[in-house]
């Protein structure tokens, strides 16, 4: 096995299955000749980068069948949704560094629905990234498409669609890439997938989005952009009870328009104000409701690695294991200098690995829906004892809460000090009033994905300044690369940008292609808070 240099952003993988299905895109809005030509997803420079990757020669072949499914969420809750293989989360994929994944997507979704698979956090070759129309044509209903790439970055990842708001259905699953030279010492692993759930219970994500995009102005609340981020405690009781029950609510001044899915009054100091937009009837841990939780069974004294993934659409989770402290070892797949914490704040798309030494008894793993007055729960059982109530809130939730800004990159993955060759200001814009989320004041146009690209050249050190001009937080995700927060912060691909704050990140442009940069709130991204990071040819 070739050695892995984690200092650099990882290069492209193997396989070009289906690349010919994607025609070369225009290099600019309206075909403007003034825009530089861009590297295409299947250009020669992508293939050249691919050849630099080391492989084990092993190939793992799997079939991912995306289809309608009646999902048992526990406690008598059934959801008519979509899922991979009839379950949510889908079955975990686990490989070793350097293995090739050959994953055949079989689209059996109803109503001629197109779909794709995005491999979140993996720096793979551009034509396998699963983002229609930027990197491939969407996979039509009844058709198959094979994603083939080398998984040469060890870590905790997951996969999900990148079409519409399909992320907020049941179509997601963990992807774990093991390092055969793993330096951590532990006895067992537990993969923990967090999710906010509405689909097939109170409505569908498409219905949620249809209501949201009316904007608060459409609900008779034209001043909502100014109110977004203000204290709306007068609405809190109405909103929180609605969030728990899934019932409709009609706020004062809405002119009688139902707000079946729109959440108002969700507040979080950790998130800088407004905590979220969507009313979810359930919050799941490993696909189960708190009343009928997933259970990890272990033995006292054993050291367990928890791989925590937030696959939600609109919810940050504050995560704690009652009676235990957490040792944070990784975020978004990359190692950090170890830090102790009582709880974690995990935004959509983020992943954290932690070590815990198990005590004797029964303990709740609680994922508090930050600012939403609800949460999910699983159990750790190492001995006798009764299970806690589903609404339990361990004291660790109010202890030392770890956020990415507190972490430092491990020495072997810290980017070498280097002056940025190119700096891009990425303004996060829009608000709830018109639901006009965008980047630099523009809504991303899926019909013309190469309009207004964020340009980079291969070999450059690039700095992105995320400037949040909105009154809400945004988890900003970059495809195909990891970036470093500041000069010595953690290496990540998704980071929370708080309201009215600026976060600067750095990455090395060494994975040529076309890559999405977007808010991982499923509804903000679909509304337009996306941009294309494109390599100049």
Secondary structure, DSSP 8 states (H G I E B T S, - for coil): -----TTS-----S--TTGGGS----SSGGG-TTS--B--TTSHHHHHHHTT----S-EEEEEEEEEEEEEE-STT-EEEEEEETTBSSEEEEEEETTEEEEEEEEEE-STT--B--EEET----GGGS--TTTTS--B-TT-EEEEEEEE-S-EEEEEE--STTGGGTB-EEEEEEE-TT-----SEEEEEEEEEE-BTTTB-HHHHHHHHTTTGGGGT-TTHHHHTTS--HHHHHHHHHHHHH------TTSTT---SSB----EETTTTEE--SB--SEEEETTB-GGG--EEE--TT-EEEEEEEE--SS--EEEEETT--EEEEEETTEEEEEEEESEEEE-TT-EEEEEEE--SSEEEEEEEETTTTEEEEEEEESSS-----TT---GGGGS-EE-GGG--B-GGGS------SEEEEEEEE--TTTT--EETTB---GGGTTTT-EEE-TT-EEEEEEEE-SSB-EEEEETT--EEETTTS-EESEEEE-TT-EEEEEEE--S-SEEEEEESSHHHHHHT-EEEEEEB-
